[in-house]
């Protein structure tokens, strides 16, 4: 059997893709909790060490709280350094880690932080135990050495293995006795820590049960979500309006309770500049985030507030009054560009990943093939960030043609002119889009985030619109009200031959009362000057919601509105596009350029969710 030329095999693999230098360009939630193809611990190691030191100081009570700013230019590894903090906690414990993604609505940023703080603790450590479960078990173990040690000895002995403790509790208690047990445990903990809140402590302890209904209801309650089963598990009911006033209070309770367990709480605000600005107050995204961090700093202890800022954006925060910069940036750490040797090692790691994925033997190729080491060193000497280097390498990787047996490395020449730059851009968009499709987790309970994704997608529709509607305007309502519409889109319905204005509301609530309030707004066509209301929801409206059913019937049967079923596989592609749009500069696109490419590729036009929203009910 003839041995195939390794360079011909390489060329075949290169054409198939993916380009190893276009993967994991941007660190976001999926990369924080998952894996990345290249990360060098030596890059910005000083940041990791200083944060570790701050965590230890808070744990040992030398500090009650600390605000840390990590600043630096794009692509200098700020997020990679903080991601390594989680990876250490994932294996060693000793703290609770949360990742706060950019906020879609500045009016509800406190609720956004609360939601993502609670959601972050549902991620598992290396022992397949969630942070919540570890937290709850550590709280129970705090009863050791107290008057309650003998009574709860069987539980305390199992605290080092939370899953075993969970199984033991489920085996020995059930139904009302299970709820009573967690209530009694909460009372025992409060005996030594009367400053804690009984119901909050009980809810946190219930999280030990993992995927059980009791745990899910407890976490929904902590997040501020509606749940019809709250009273069943001995927790007080609050309206959405009441929940809104308790956002910082909940964060404070988490931090206080974690202090009992000797677990400092890390709250990481990544990509501060990617949150949305407040159009009413004129506050920029970074100012909105800084004010939120400051509110948490004032009210909470046992907390490390981490935030990442680009250097120029941090200067904007420095202009704020009232001591905010001093609290948000109590400690300032600066990301440094990678050295030439570190850049070369990163490039080699990515090439090794490519060789492994394609079943190629790296020993068959020169070092760093098909790239040129000297040019990499030049880029490093110029002080460029890793992201700049990866973009340059990505372009060079796509330039090579079929090589001969005596290959020459490809120069990283920025003056190279592609014969068809538009096609290259389309390929880049599709490659980035497909990569995100495979790993992005579409939001399931965040009405505001889903609305932001749909709004962004609507704005990417071509001028010709869909087969049914030519869209003229898309406007986000951006209200602080929990019941208002999310967006209003207007245009011309081609099939009906008339102007239409569609009011859209996403409503995933489990509360009949909240649903009724939302539907009353959605059916008020006169107030919002709409011709059709569109409710988006992933689950059916329960038959037991009598008023809700009547309002739904009014919308659909009497007002020509519709109910669109939200399916994950339909929102996922739109979530990927919104991610690329919001971080377009990081992916190497201008926003207007990206919109044009998305329109040409019909990535939004053919989406079933968008088509359903825009088409009249009788056109489906």
C-alpha positions in Angstrom: 0.0 0.0 0.0 1.5 3.4 -1.0 2.3 5.8 1.7 0.5 9.1 1.2 2.5 12.3 1.1 2.1 14.0 4.6 1.9 17.5 3.0 -0.9 16.4 0.7 -2.7 15.0 3.8 -2.1 18.3 5.6 -3.5 20.3 2.7 -6.6 18.1 2.5 -7.1 18.5 6.3 -6.6 22.3 6.1 -9.3 22.6 3.4 -11.8 20.6 5.5 -11.2 22.9 8.5 -11.6 24.0 11.1 -9.0 26.7 11.2 -7.2 26.2 14.6 -6.5 29.9 14.9 -10.2 30.9 14.7 -11.3 28.7 17.6 -11.8 30.0 21.1 -10.9 33.6 20.1 -13.2 35.0 22.8 -13.6 33.6 26.3 -17.3 33.5 27.3 -19.4 31.4 29.6 -19.0 28.2 27.5 -15.2 28.5 27.7 -15.1 29.5 31.4 -17.0 26.4 32.4 -15.7 24.1 29.7 -12.3 23.7 28.0 -10.2 25.7 25.6 -7.7 24.4 23.1 -4.8 26.6 24.3 -4.0 28.2 27.6 -0.6 28.9 29.0 -0.6 29.3 32.8 2.6 31.3 32.6 0.8 34.2 30.7 -0.4 36.7 33.3 0.5 34.4 36.1 0.8 37.5 38.4 -2.9 38.1 38.0 -3.8 34.6 39.1 -1.4 34.8 42.1 -2.8 38.2 43.3 -6.4 37.0 43.0 -5.4 33.8 44.9 -3.8 36.0 47.6 -7.0 38.1 47.9 -9.2 35.0 48.2 -7.0 33.8 51.0 -7.1 37.2 52.8 -10.9 37.2 52.7 -11.1 33.6 53.8 -8.8 34.3 56.8 -10.8 37.6 57.5 -7.8 39.9 56.9 -10.2 41.6 54.4 -14.0 41.6 54.6 -14.3 42.4 50.8 -12.2 43.5 47.9 -12.8 45.0 44.5 -10.2 44.0 41.9 -10.0 45.4 38.4 -8.0 43.5 35.7 -7.3 45.9 32.9 -5.5 45.6 29.6 -6.0 45.8 25.9 -8.1 43.3 24.0 -6.5 39.9 23.6 -4.0 40.2 26.4 -5.4 37.2 28.3 -7.4 38.9 31.1 -10.2 36.4 31.0 -7.9 33.4 30.6 -6.2 34.3 33.8 -9.4 34.5 35.8 -10.7 31.3 34.1 -7.8 29.5 35.7 -9.0 30.6 39.1 -12.2 28.6 38.5 -10.2 25.7 37.2 -8.3 25.7 40.5 -11.5 25.9 42.6 -13.0 23.2 40.4 -10.3 20.8 41.7 -9.4 22.1 45.1 -12.5 23.9 46.4 -12.1 26.6 49.0 -14.3 29.3 47.4 -17.5 29.8 45.4 -17.1 31.1 41.9 -19.6 33.0 39.7 -19.4 34.3 36.2 -21.5 37.3 35.3 -22.1 37.6 31.5 -22.9 41.0 29.8 -26.3 42.3 30.7 -28.9 42.9 28.0 -31.0 45.4 29.9 -29.3 47.9 32.2 -32.6 48.5 34.0 -32.4 45.1 35.6 -28.6 44.6 36.0 -29.0 43.7 39.7 -31.5 40.9 38.9 -29.1 39.8 36.1 -26.2 39.5 38.6 -28.5 37.6 41.1 -29.6 35.2 38.4 -26.1 34.4 37.1 -24.6 34.2 40.6 -27.1 31.5 41.5 -26.8 29.8 38.1 -23.0 29.7 38.3 -23.2 27.6 41.5 -25.0 24.9 39.6 -21.8 24.1 37.7 -20.1 20.9 38.9 -16.6 20.5 40.2 -14.2 17.8 39.3 -16.0 15.4 41.6 -19.4 15.9 39.8 -20.7 17.9 42.7 -22.3 21.3 42.1 -21.0 24.3 44.0 -24.4 24.6 45.6 -24.2 21.0 46.9 -20.7 21.6 48.2 -21.9 24.8 49.8 -24.9 23.1 51.5 -22.8 20.1 52.8 -20.2 22.5 54.2 -22.9 24.4 56.0 -24.1 21.2 57.6 -20.6 20.3 58.6 -20.4 23.6 60.4 -22.6 22.0 63.1 -19.6 19.9 64.2 -18.4 21.1 67.6 -21.8 22.6 68.5 -24.7 21.4 70.7 -26.2 19.8 67.6 -23.3 17.6 66.6 -24.7 14.5 68.3 -28.2 14.9 66.8 -26.8 15.3 63.3 -23.8 13.1 63.5 -24.9 10.8 60.7 -25.2 13.8 58.3 -22.0 15.5 59.4 -19.9 12.3 58.8 -21.0 12.3 55.2 -20.4 16.0 54.4 -17.1 15.3 52.8 -19.0 13.5 50.0 -22.1 15.6 49.2 -23.6 13.0 46.8 -23.4 10.3 49.5 -25.0 12.7 52.0 -27.8 13.5 49.5 -28.5 9.7 49.0 -28.5 9.1 52.7 -31.0 12.0 53.3 -33.3 10.8 50.5 -33.2 7.3 51.8 -34.0 8.2 55.4 -36.5 11.1 54.8 -39.2 11.9 52.3 -42.2 14.1 51.8 -43.0 16.5 54.6 -40.3 14.9 56.8 -37.7 15.9 54.2 -38.8 19.6 54.4 -38.9 19.4 58.2 -35.4 18.0 58.3 -34.0 20.9 56.3 -36.0 23.4 58.4 -34.5 21.9 61.5 -31.0 22.0 60.1 -31.5 25.7 59.2 -32.7 26.4 62.8 -29.6 24.6 64.2 -27.3 26.7 62.1 -29.1 29.9 63.1 -28.6 29.0 66.7 -25.0 29.8 66.3 -25.4 32.4 63.6 -28.6 34.4 64.5 -27.7 37.1 61.9 -28.6 34.7 59.1 -32.1 34.5 57.4 -34.0 31.3 58.2 -35.7 30.9 54.9 -32.7 31.7 52.8 -30.6 29.2 54.9 -33.2 26.6 54.4 -33.4 27.2 50.6 -29.6 27.0 50.3 -29.6 23.7 52.3 -32.3 22.2 50.0 -29.9 22.8 47.0 -28.0 19.7 48.4 -30.7 17.6 46.7 -29.3 18.4 43.2 -31.8 17.6 40.5 -34.7 16.8 42.9 -37.8 19.1 42.7 -37.2 20.5 46.2 -33.7 21.7 45.1 -34.9 23.2 41.8 -37.8 25.1 43.6 -35.4 26.4 46.2 -32.9 27.7 43.6 -35.8 29.2 41.6 -36.8 31.0 44.7 -33.3 32.3 45.4 -33.0 33.4 41.7 -36.3 35.4 42.0 -38.2 33.2 39.6 -41.9 32.3 40.0 -42.6 28.7 41.1 -46.0 27.3 42.0 -44.4 24.8 44.5 -42.7 27.4 46.8 -45.1 26.9 49.7 -44.9 23.2 49.4 -41.3 23.3 50.5 -41.9 25.8 53.3 -40.6 29.0 51.6 -42.5 32.3 51.5 -44.1 33.5 48.2 -43.0 36.9 46.8 -44.4 38.8 43.8 -42.1 39.7 41.0 -42.1 43.3 42.3 -41.0 42.1 45.7 -38.3 39.9 44.2 -37.0 43.0 42.3 -36.4 44.9 45.6 -34.5 41.9 47.0 -31.7 41.4 44.4 -28.8 42.9 46.4 -30.3 41.4 49.6 -30.1 37.9 48.1 -26.5 38.4 47.0 -25.7 39.7 50.6 -27.4 36.5 52.1 -25.3 34.3 49.8 -22.1 36.0 50.9 -23.1 35.9 54.6 -24.0 32.2 54.5 -20.9 31.3 52.6 -18.8 33.0 55.3 -20.2 30.5 57.8 -18.8 27.8 55.5 -15.5 29.7 55.2 -16.1 30.0 51.4 -15.3 33.4 49.9 -17.6 34.3 47.1 -16.0 35.4 43.8 -18.2 37.5 41.5 -16.6 38.0 38.1 -17.9 40.7 35.8 -16.4 39.8 32.4 -16.5 42.0 29.3 -17.9 45.0 31.2 -18.0 47.1 28.0 -20.2 44.5 26.3 -23.2 45.2 28.5 -25.8 47.6 27.1 -25.7 51.3 27.9 -28.7 53.0 29.6 -30.4 55.1 27.0 -32.5 57.0 29.5 -29.7 58.1 31.9 -27.0 58.2 29.3 -24.7 56.0 31.4 -22.3 53.9 29.3 -22.1 50.1 29.7 -19.0 50.3 31.9 -20.6 53.0 34.2 -23.7 50.8 34.6 -21.5 47.8 35.6 -19.3 49.9 37.9 -22.4 51.3 39.7 -23.7 47.7 40.2 -20.4 46.5 41.6 -20.4 49.5 44.0 -23.9 48.6 45.3 -22.8 45.0 46.0 -19.5 46.3 47.6 -21.5 48.5 50.0 -23.9 45.8 51.1 -21.8 42.6 51.1 -18.9 41.1 53.0 -16.9 37.9 52.3 -16.8 38.8 48.6 -14.2 39.3 45.9 -15.6 41.5 43.1 -13.6 40.9 40.0 -14.1 43.0 36.8 -12.3 43.1 33.4 -11.9 46.4 31.7 -10.1 47.5 28.6 -7.6 50.2 29.5 -9.5 53.0 27.8 -12.8 52.0 29.3 -11.3 51.9 32.8 -10.3 55.5 32.3 -14.0 56.2 31.9 -14.8 54.7 35.3 -12.0 56.8 36.9 -14.1 59.9 36.1 -17.0 58.7 38.3 -17.7 60.5 41.5 -18.4 59.3 45.1 -15.4 57.0 45.5 -16.7 54.4 43.1 -13.4 53.9 41.3 -11.6 53.4 44.7 -14.0 50.6 45.6 -14.4 48.9 42.2 -10.7 49.1 41.7 -9.4 48.7 45.2 -6.7 46.6 43.6 -5.7 47.0 40.0 -3.9 44.3 38.1 -2.6 44.8 34.6 -2.6 42.2 31.9 0.7 42.0 30.0 1.2 40.9 26.4 2.6 37.4 25.9 6.4 37.1 25.3 7.7 35.8 21.9 8.4 32.4 23.5 4.9 32.2 25.0 3.3 33.1 21.6 5.3 30.4 19.8 4.2 27.9 22.4 0.6 28.9 22.0 0.8 28.6 18.2 2.4 25.1 18.6 -0.4 24.0 21.0 -3.0 25.0 18.4 -1.2 23.2 15.6 -0.8 20.1 17.8 -4.6 20.3 18.4 -5.1 20.4 14.6 -2.8 17.5 14.0 -4.6 15.4 16.7 -8.0 16.3 15.3 -7.0 15.3 11.8 -5.0 12.2 12.7 -1.8 13.8 11.4 1.7 13.0 12.8 3.3 16.3 14.0 6.7 14.7 13.6 6.2 14.7 9.8 6.3 18.5 9.7 8.8 21.3 10.5 8.3 23.2 13.8 5.3 25.5 13.6 4.5 24.4 10.0 3.0 26.0 8.0 3.9 29.3 9.8 7.0 31.4 10.0 8.6 31.6 13.5 10.5 34.9 12.7 7.3 36.7 11.9 5.7 35.5 15.1 8.6 36.9 17.0 8.2 40.2 15.2 4.5 40.4 16.2 5.4 39.7 19.8 8.1 42.4 19.9 5.6 44.9 18.6 3.6 44.3 21.8 0.5 42.8 20.1 -1.9 40.7 22.1 -2.5 37.0 21.5 -5.8 37.7 19.7 -4.0 39.8 17.1 -1.5 37.1 16.6 -4.2 34.4 16.2 -6.0 36.5 13.6 -2.8 37.0 11.6 -2.1 33.2 11.9 -5.7 32.4 10.9 -5.3 34.4 7.7 -1.9 32.9 6.9 -3.3 29.4 7.5 -5.9 29.9 4.9 -3.5 31.3 2.3 -1.4 28.2 1.8 -1.9 26.1 -1.3 -0.8 22.5 -2.0 2.8 22.3 -0.9 5.7 20.4 -2.5 7.9 17.9 -0.7 10.3 20.7 0.2 7.9 23.1 1.9 8.5 26.7 2.8 6.8 28.2 5.8 4.1 30.8 5.0 5.0 34.3 5.9 2.5 36.1 8.1 2.3 38.9 5.6 -0.5 41.4 6.3 -0.2 42.9 2.8 -1.4 39.7 1.2 -4.4 40.4 -1.1 -7.0 37.6 -1.2 -8.4 37.1 -4.7 -12.0 37.1 -3.3 -12.1 38.8 0.1 -15.9 38.7 0.4 -16.0 34.9 0.0 -13.2 34.7 2.6 -15.3 36.8 5.0 -18.4 34.7 4.5 -16.3 31.6 5.2 -15.0 33.2 8.4 -18.6 34.1 9.5 -19.8 30.6 8.9 -16.9 29.0 10.6 -17.4 31.2 13.7 -21.1 30.7 13.6 -20.8 26.9 13.3 -18.3 26.7 16.1 -20.7 28.7 18.4 -23.6 26.5 17.4 -21.8 23.5 18.7 -21.2 24.9 22.1 -23.4 27.8 22.9 -26.2 27.3 25.5 -29.3 29.2 24.6 -31.0 30.9 27.6 -34.0 29.0 28.8 -35.5 31.2 31.6 -34.1 34.7 30.9 -36.9 36.5 29.2 -34.7 39.7 28.8 -31.8 37.8 27.2 -34.1 35.9 24.8 -35.7 39.2 23.8 -32.2 40.8 23.2 -31.3 37.8 21.0 -34.5 38.1 18.9 -34.2 41.9 18.7 -30.6 41.6 17.4 -31.7 39.0 14.8 -34.6 41.2 13.6 -32.1 44.0 12.9 -30.1 41.6 10.8 -32.9 40.9 8.4 -32.3 42.0 4.8 -34.3 45.0 3.4 -36.4 42.5 1.5 -37.4 40.9 4.8 -38.9 37.4 5.0 -41.3 35.9 2.5 -44.2 37.5 4.5 -43.0 40.8 6.0 -40.6 43.6 5.0 -39.3 45.0 8.3 -38.9 48.7 8.5 -38.1 49.2 12.2 -37.3 47.1 15.3 -37.4 48.9 18.6 -36.5 47.4 22.0 -39.0 48.6 24.7 -36.2 48.5 27.3 -38.6 49.1 30.3 -37.8 48.5 33.9 -41.3 47.0 34.3 -41.4 43.2 34.7 -44.6 43.0 32.6 -44.0 45.3 29.7 -43.5 44.3 26.0 -39.9 43.4 25.0 -39.8 44.7 21.5 -42.0 46.2 18.8 -41.3 45.6 15.1 -43.1 47.4 12.3 -43.2 46.7 8.5 -45.3 45.8 5.5 -47.1 42.5 5.3 -46.7 41.4 1.7 -49.4 38.8 1.8 -52.0 40.8 3.5 -51.0 44.0 1.7 -51.0 46.3 4.8 -48.7 47.9 7.4 -48.2 45.9 10.5 -46.8 46.7 14.0 -46.1 43.6 16.1 -45.6 43.7 19.8 -43.5 40.8 21.1 -43.3 39.5 24.7 -41.3 36.5 25.9 -42.9 35.1 29.1 -41.6 31.8 30.6 -43.1 32.4 34.0 -44.6 29.6 36.1 -46.8 32.1 38.0 -50.4 32.6 36.9 -50.5 36.1 38.4 -47.4 37.2 36.5 -48.7 35.7 33.3 -52.0 37.6 33.7 -50.2 40.9 34.2 -48.0 40.3 31.1 -51.0 39.3 28.9 -53.0 42.4 30.0 -50.1 44.5 28.6 -49.8 42.4 25.4 -53.5 42.7 24.6 -53.5 46.5 25.1 -53.0 47.3 21.4 -54.0 50.9 21.9 -51.4 51.7 24.5 -48.5 50.3 22.4 -49.9 51.3 19.0 -49.6 47.7 17.7 -51.7 45.8 15.2 -50.8 42.3 16.5 -49.5 40.8 19.7 -47.1 37.9 19.8 -46.5 35.9 23.0 -43.4 33.6 22.9 -43.3 30.8 25.4 -41.7 27.3 25.5 -44.4 25.6 27.6 -48.2 25.5 27.2 -50.3 27.7 29.4 -51.8 25.5 32.1 -55.5 24.9 31.9 -55.8 25.8 35.6 -54.8 29.4 34.8 -58.4 30.4 34.0 -57.8 34.2 33.6 -54.6 33.5 31.7 -56.5 31.2 29.3 -59.2 33.8 28.8 -56.5 36.5 28.0 -54.7 34.1 25.6 -58.1 33.4 23.9 -58.7 37.1 23.6 -55.3 37.6 22.0 -55.5 34.8 19.5 -59.3 34.6 18.7 -60.4 38.2 19.0 -57.3 40.4 18.4 -55.5 38.4 15.6 -52.5 37.8 17.8 -50.5 34.6 18.2 -48.6 32.3 20.6 -45.3 31.2 19.3 -43.6 28.1 20.8 -40.0 28.8 21.7 -37.8 25.9 20.8 -34.2 25.7 21.8 -33.0 24.6 18.4 -34.6 27.7 16.8 -33.2 30.2 19.4 -29.7 28.6 19.4 -28.6 29.9 15.9 -29.9 33.4 16.8 -28.0 33.3 20.1 -24.8 32.4 18.2 -25.4 35.4 15.8 -26.0 37.8 18.7 -22.8 36.7 20.4 -20.8 37.4 17.2 -22.5 40.7 16.8 -22.0 41.9 20.3 -18.4 40.9 20.2 -17.8 41.6 16.5 -14.5 43.4 17.0 -13.1 40.4 18.9 -14.1 38.2 16.0 -12.5 40.5 13.5 -15.7 42.2 12.0 -17.1 45.6 11.8 -20.7 45.5 13.0 -22.2 46.9 9.7 -20.0 44.5 7.7 -21.2 41.6 9.8 -24.8 42.5 9.3 -24.3 42.6 5.5 -22.6 39.2 5.6 -25.4 37.6 7.7 -28.0 39.0 5.3 -26.2 37.6 2.3 -25.9 34.2 4.0 -29.6 34.3 4.9 -28.8 33.2 8.5 -31.8 35.0 10.0 -34.3 35.1 7.1 -34.8 31.3 7.1 -35.0 30.9 10.9 -38.3 29.3 11.9 -38.7 31.4 15.0 -38.3 34.7 13.2 -40.6 33.5 10.4 -43.3 32.6 12.9 -43.1 35.9 14.7 -43.5 37.9 11.5 -46.1 35.8 9.7 -49.7 36.4 10.5 -51.4 33.4 12.3 -53.4 32.5 9.2 -50.3 32.5 7.0 -48.6 29.7 8.9 
